[in-house]
Amino acid sequence: MASSSKKVVTTRLLRPRKQRNIDSRVPEPEKRGVNTSGLAVLPDELLLEILSYLPSLPALSESHSPNDATAYVQQRDFFLALSISCQHLRRFFRPYVWRRLEVTSGMRIGETVLRPRGGKKGEVAYATELIRLLEIVTIRDPSLAEFVQYVFFVF
């Protein structure tokens, strides 16, 4: 007898995949935990100690140089970046962002660099920036006004 070889194909039934819990992949804001690591968990005393190592800004005077303006803007941007990183750091660094309202020559505002005595157009740029800062702390967010210690305007 000749053996015939037939291929027998069997199909096995696959179990249905487990449904993934979509909520477990992307936590909703109310499900997120409190930041429990990094800079945000340090006590205020240690954050103050860290701040003490930052270079101090030059004293406010009429002989303000463009380098002083650059240092002010860099330090303000540094505090701003930290203050928007988390709620605890916002509470701590926000006063440092708004402590000084400064408009001086050498400051970069968008694409423009304020120049000393730039004529009528330059005066308008200075005034516009000062009004913008004052509007922020008085109209847009009056809670910032309590942090302002200095308003410095030299052109």
Backbone as CSV, one residue per row, in Angstrom:
resi,resn,N_x,N_y,N_z,CA_x,CA_y,CA_z,C_x,C_y,C_z
1,MET,0.809,-1.158,0.000,0.000,0.000,0.000,0.860,1.232,0.000
2,ALA,0.491,2.021,-0.844,1.245,3.268,-0.947,0.745,4.232,0.092
3,SER,1.698,4.859,0.686,1.266,5.827,1.707,1.151,7.193,1.071
4,SER,0.064,7.731,1.254,-0.128,9.087,0.742,0.149,10.058,1.875
5,SER,0.931,11.017,1.548,1.241,11.986,2.605,0.421,13.238,2.369
6,LYS,-0.461,13.390,3.244,-1.285,14.585,3.220,-0.848,15.468,4.366
7,LYS,-0.782,16.710,4.037,-0.451,17.668,5.093,-1.716,18.052,5.805
8,VAL,-1.638,17.892,7.046,-2.788,18.283,7.844,-2.448,19.622,8.482
9,VAL,-3.255,20.595,8.181,-3.051,21.930,8.745,-4.021,22.099,9.883
10,THR,-3.461,22.372,10.984,-4.329,22.621,12.134,-4.239,24.087,12.505
11,THR,-5.311,24.606,12.816,-5.320,25.988,13.302,-5.635,25.945,14.773
12,ARG,-4.875,26.697,15.461,-5.185,26.737,16.880,-5.820,28.076,17.187
13,LEU,-6.682,28.033,18.055,-7.376,29.256,18.417,-6.484,30.068,19.359
14,LEU,-6.302,31.309,19.011,-5.499,32.196,19.848,-6.386,32.842,20.894
15,ARG,-5.791,32.946,22.039,-6.529,33.658,23.087,-6.580,35.138,22.736
16,PRO,-7.629,35.794,23.047,-7.682,37.231,22.770,-6.638,37.969,23.605
17,ARG,-6.065,38.981,22.993,-5.078,39.772,23.722,-5.729,40.473,24.896
18,LYS,-4.917,40.629,25.896,-5.410,41.377,27.043,-5.543,42.839,26.641
19,GLN,-6.586,43.435,27.065,-6.780,44.850,26.773,-5.838,45.661,27.663
20,ARG,-5.130,46.561,27.033,-4.253,47.429,27.815,-5.072,48.514,28.461
21,ASN,-4.648,48.845,29.631,-5.287,49.941,30.334,-4.623,51.231,29.865
22,ILE,-5.303,51.959,29.025,-4.729,53.180,28.462,-4.413,54.181,29.564
23,ASP,-5.237,54.209,30.598,-5.009,55.160,31.694,-3.695,54.917,32.409
24,SER,-3.193,53.667,32.369,-1.946,53.393,33.071,-0.734,53.905,32.300
25,ARG,-0.880,54.092,30.976,0.247,54.591,30.183,0.401,56.098,30.297
26,VAL,-0.675,56.840,30.212,-0.610,58.289,30.245,-1.370,58.765,31.470
27,PRO,-0.648,59.091,32.511,-1.350,59.498,33.726,-2.046,60.846,33.536
28,GLU,-3.227,60.940,34.055,-3.949,62.203,34.029,-3.364,63.103,35.109
29,PRO,-3.563,64.400,34.985,-2.970,65.314,35.965,-3.323,64.981,37.410
30,GLU,-4.569,64.579,37.635,-4.933,64.288,39.024,-4.360,62.967,39.508
31,LYS,-3.918,62.083,38.579,-3.334,60.805,38.967,-1.820,60.892,39.150
32,ARG,-1.216,61.988,38.660,0.228,62.126,38.792,0.594,62.350,40.242
33,GLY,1.713,61.802,40.618,2.166,61.975,41.979,2.953,63.253,42.157
34,VAL,3.284,63.519,43.360,4.101,64.675,43.685,5.543,64.349,43.327
35,ASN,6.274,65.349,42.861,7.671,65.152,42.505,8.438,64.722,43.757
36,THR,9.015,63.537,43.714,9.689,63.007,44.897,11.183,62.854,44.703
37,SER,11.723,63.496,43.680,13.160,63.416,43.482,13.650,64.707,42.844
38,GLY,14.927,64.925,42.935,15.532,66.080,42.281,15.506,67.337,43.117
39,LEU,15.715,68.434,42.448,15.824,69.736,43.084,14.564,70.138,43.834
40,ALA,13.423,69.710,43.341,12.150,70.128,43.926,11.924,69.625,45.341
41,VAL,12.594,68.567,45.746,12.352,68.020,47.078,13.284,68.601,48.131
42,LEU,14.242,69.408,47.703,15.145,70.009,48.672,14.410,71.041,49.518
43,PRO,14.742,71.121,50.789,14.106,72.143,51.628,14.550,73.544,51.201
44,ASP,13.751,74.528,51.565,14.042,75.905,51.179,15.424,76.360,51.625
45,GLU,15.877,75.883,52.757,17.191,76.288,53.272,18.314,75.863,52.323
46,LEU,18.199,74.653,51.778,19.225,74.190,50.839,19.135,74.927,49.502
47,LEU,17.925,75.237,49.070,17.781,76.028,47.843,18.403,77.416,48.022
48,LEU,18.216,78.008,49.197,18.847,79.305,49.473,20.371,79.194,49.475
49,GLU,20.871,78.100,49.995,22.321,77.889,50.001,22.850,77.767,48.570
50,ILE,22.132,77.053,47.737,22.531,76.935,46.331,22.514,78.306,45.667
51,LEU,21.498,79.094,45.950,21.403,80.442,45.371,22.559,81.337,45.810
52,SER,23.079,81.090,46.981,24.165,81.943,47.475,25.437,81.782,46.632
53,TYR,25.535,80.706,45.872,26.709,80.486,45.025,26.573,81.114,43.632
54,LEU,25.396,81.621,43.316,25.225,82.296,42.031,25.945,83.638,42.070
55,PRO,26.499,84.054,40.951,27.152,85.371,40.948,26.111,86.458,41.200
56,SER,26.480,87.427,42.013,25.533,88.499,42.312,25.483,89.480,41.152
57,LEU,24.334,90.083,40.996,24.181,91.077,39.945,24.869,92.367,40.359
58,PRO,25.363,93.131,39.396,25.991,94.397,39.734,24.978,95.348,40.369
59,ALA,25.485,96.232,41.195,24.616,97.206,41.844,23.983,98.102,40.789
60,LEU,22.776,98.535,41.059,22.082,99.411,40.133,22.721,100.794,40.162
61,SER,23.145,101.272,39.005,23.733,102.612,38.915,23.577,103.128,37.502
62,GLU,23.813,104.412,37.317,23.683,104.985,35.978,24.811,104.546,35.055
63,SER,25.894,104.033,35.601,27.000,103.559,34.765,26.827,102.083,34.424
64,HIS,25.610,101.696,34.195,25.245,100.326,33.863,25.778,99.989,32.474
65,SER,26.543,98.931,32.334,27.125,98.566,31.042,26.265,97.499,30.351
66,PRO,26.451,97.305,29.052,25.721,96.236,28.349,25.997,94.858,28.943
67,ASN,27.192,94.643,29.482,27.497,93.362,30.132,26.634,93.163,31.370
68,ASP,26.389,94.263,32.101,25.523,94.170,33.275,24.099,93.803,32.855
69,ALA,23.648,94.410,31.767,22.304,94.108,31.266,22.212,92.645,30.847
70,THR,23.247,92.145,30.190,23.261,90.744,29.768,23.239,89.814,30.982
71,ALA,24.017,90.146,32.014,24.035,89.326,33.227,22.662,89.308,33.882
72,TYR,22.006,90.466,33.925,20.664,90.544,34.507,19.687,89.653,33.732
73,VAL,19.700,89.766,32.406,18.769,88.995,31.585,19.046,87.496,31.717
74,GLN,20.319,87.102,31.752,20.655,85.679,31.894,20.186,85.140,33.241
75,GLN,20.411,85.914,34.315,19.984,85.436,35.625,18.457,85.394,35.717
76,ARG,17.792,86.369,35.134,16.333,86.382,35.128,15.809,85.172,34.356
77,ASP,16.402,84.871,33.208,15.986,83.705,32.425,16.231,82.403,33.183
78,PHE,17.334,82.342,33.927,17.658,81.169,34.745,16.570,80.946,35.793
79,PHE,16.211,82.013,36.519,15.165,81.900,37.536,13.807,81.578,36.906
80,LEU,13.553,82.149,35.745,12.298,81.890,35.053,12.201,80.421,34.655
81,ALA,13.279,79.867,34.121,13.283,78.453,33.729,13.044,77.549,34.935
82,LEU,13.677,77.855,36.048,13.456,77.045,37.248,12.036,77.216,37.777
83,SER,11.512,78.415,37.696,10.187,78.657,38.264,9.076,77.987,37.465
84,ILE,9.307,77.699,36.190,8.253,77.034,35.421,8.431,75.520,35.367
85,SER,9.444,74.992,36.039,9.690,73.552,35.967,8.765,72.740,36.863
86,CYS,8.367,73.274,38.005,7.405,72.564,38.853,6.809,73.541,39.866
87,GLN,5.731,73.115,40.494,4.991,73.999,41.384,5.817,74.444,42.589
88,HIS,6.578,73.537,43.179,7.377,73.900,44.356,8.456,74.916,43.983
89,LEU,9.132,74.680,42.868,10.180,75.619,42.461,9.584,76.946,41.997
90,ARG,8.390,76.892,41.452,7.714,78.141,41.069,7.483,79.007,42.302
91,ARG,7.003,78.412,43.342,6.759,79.145,44.580,8.054,79.751,45.116
92,PHE,9.129,79.045,44.959,10.398,79.495,45.527,11.113,80.520,44.643
93,PHE,11.163,80.304,43.326,11.969,81.160,42.450,11.204,82.328,41.828
94,ARG,9.903,82.306,41.844,9.131,83.399,41.244,9.483,84.770,41.825
95,PRO,9.669,84.909,43.129,10.065,86.222,43.654,11.396,86.712,43.074
96,TYR,12.319,85.810,42.778,13.608,86.212,42.211,13.461,86.687,40.763
97,VAL,12.502,86.122,40.039,12.268,86.544,38.652,11.786,87.991,38.619
98,TRP,10.902,88.346,39.541,10.248,89.651,39.500,10.803,90.652,40.503
99,ARG,11.910,90.352,41.121,12.499,91.268,42.115,12.932,92.576,41.476
100,ARG,13.524,92.527,40.297,14.010,93.728,39.606,13.320,93.865,38.256
101,LEU,12.744,95.018,38.020,12.254,95.355,36.694,13.289,96.303,36.130
102,GLU,13.979,95.869,35.104,15.124,96.621,34.608,15.026,96.797,33.104
103,VAL,15.194,98.032,32.668,15.252,98.341,31.241,16.473,99.227,31.049
104,THR,17.518,98.681,30.441,18.765,99.418,30.240,19.327,99.133,28.860
105,SER,20.275,99.946,28.458,20.895,99.710,27.160,21.658,98.394,27.198
106,GLY,21.632,97.711,26.072,22.304,96.418,25.969,21.366,95.248,26.182
107,MET,20.154,95.513,26.692,19.199,94.422,26.891,18.663,93.957,25.558
108,ARG,18.507,92.663,25.433,17.910,92.082,24.230,16.433,91.847,24.509
109,ILE,15.602,92.424,23.647,14.157,92.257,23.757,13.695,91.683,22.428
110,GLY,13.454,90.409,22.400,13.134,89.744,21.140,14.338,89.813,20.219
111,GLU,14.158,90.395,19.064,15.247,90.542,18.097,15.997,91.863,18.272
112,THR,15.479,92.747,19.119,16.041,94.085,19.268,16.972,94.154,20.468
113,VAL,18.078,94.862,20.297,18.967,95.169,21.417,18.834,96.661,21.682
114,LEU,18.490,96.994,22.920,18.336,98.412,23.253,19.677,99.116,23.195
115,ARG,19.727,100.195,22.469,20.950,100.985,22.304,20.852,102.268,23.107
116,PRO,21.983,102.747,23.612,21.936,104.008,24.359,21.611,105.172,23.434
117,ARG,20.693,105.988,23.879,20.338,107.214,23.159,20.099,106.947,21.675
118,GLY,19.194,106.057,21.396,18.942,105.661,20.013,17.976,106.554,19.280
119,GLY,17.793,107.782,19.714,16.857,108.680,19.047,15.435,108.370,19.454
120,LYS,14.496,108.942,18.733,13.081,108.784,19.073,12.644,107.322,19.031
121,LYS,13.107,106.595,18.017,12.757,105.179,17.894,13.294,104.381,19.085
122,GLY,14.526,104.694,19.505,15.107,104.010,20.655,14.372,104.314,21.941
123,GLU,13.949,105.564,22.110,13.202,105.948,23.306,11.868,105.217,23.373
124,VAL,11.250,105.038,22.216,9.984,104.312,22.160,10.198,102.856,22.583
125,ALA,11.292,102.241,22.160,11.578,100.853,22.530,11.766,100.720,24.040
126,TYR,12.497,101.667,24.645,12.682,101.653,26.104,11.340,101.782,26.814
127,ALA,10.568,102.791,26.400,9.285,103.049,27.050,8.332,101.868,26.887
128,THR,8.320,101.266,25.704,7.441,100.125,25.447,7.785,98.954,26.355
129,GLU,9.085,98.682,26.525,9.494,97.570,27.388,9.146,97.852,28.843
130,LEU,9.370,99.071,29.292,9.030,99.415,30.672,7.524,99.289,30.900
131,ILE,6.736,99.787,29.969,5.272,99.686,30.095,4.837,98.229,30.078
132,ARG,5.478,97.407,29.241,5.138,95.980,29.196,5.377,95.313,30.541
133,LEU,6.538,95.588,31.154,6.848,94.990,32.461,5.889,95.474,33.533
134,LEU,5.606,96.770,33.535,4.686,97.310,34.537,3.268,96.778,34.343
135,GLU,2.870,96.577,33.104,1.547,96.010,32.842,1.451,94.587,33.376
136,ILE,2.512,93.823,33.224,2.509,92.441,33.714,2.275,92.403,35.218
137,VAL,2.996,93.254,35.967,2.919,93.185,37.428,1.747,93.960,38.018
138,THR,1.052,94.752,37.209,-0.077,95.498,37.764,-1.420,95.035,37.223
139,ILE,-1.475,94.676,35.951,-2.763,94.340,35.341,-2.900,92.833,35.108
140,ARG,-1.928,92.240,34.432,-2.050,90.817,34.082,-1.978,89.911,35.296
141,ASP,-1.036,90.178,36.192,-0.882,89.343,37.389,-0.469,90.216,38.570
142,PRO,-1.443,90.866,39.220,-1.117,91.777,40.318,-0.409,91.115,41.502
143,SER,-0.485,89.786,41.604,0.216,89.115,42.702,1.733,89.258,42.573
144,LEU,2.221,89.574,41.365,3.664,89.753,41.166,4.166,91.059,41.754
145,ALA,3.284,92.025,41.927,3.698,93.347,42.412,4.364,93.277,43.782
146,GLU,3.970,92.337,44.605,4.568,92.231,45.934,6.046,91.833,45.889
147,PHE,6.487,91.240,44.787,7.877,90.812,44.672,8.807,91.920,44.179
148,VAL,8.260,92.928,43.507,9.078,93.974,42.895,9.736,94.821,43.980
149,GLN,11.068,94.888,43.941,11.823,95.713,44.880,12.470,96.900,44.184
150,TYR,12.829,96.744,42.899,13.525,97.788,42.149,12.902,97.930,40.764
151,VAL,12.759,99.176,40.348,12.420,99.463,38.955,13.565,100.334,38.462
152,PHE,14.309,99.826,37.493,15.527,100.491,37.036,15.397,100.776,35.553
153,PHE,15.538,102.047,35.191,15.336,102.491,33.814,16.443,103.475,33.468
154,VAL,17.360,103.070,32.601,18.443,103.945,32.169,18.575,103.832,30.664
155,PHE,18.605,104.978,29.984,18.844,104.938,28.547,19.781,106.066,28.141
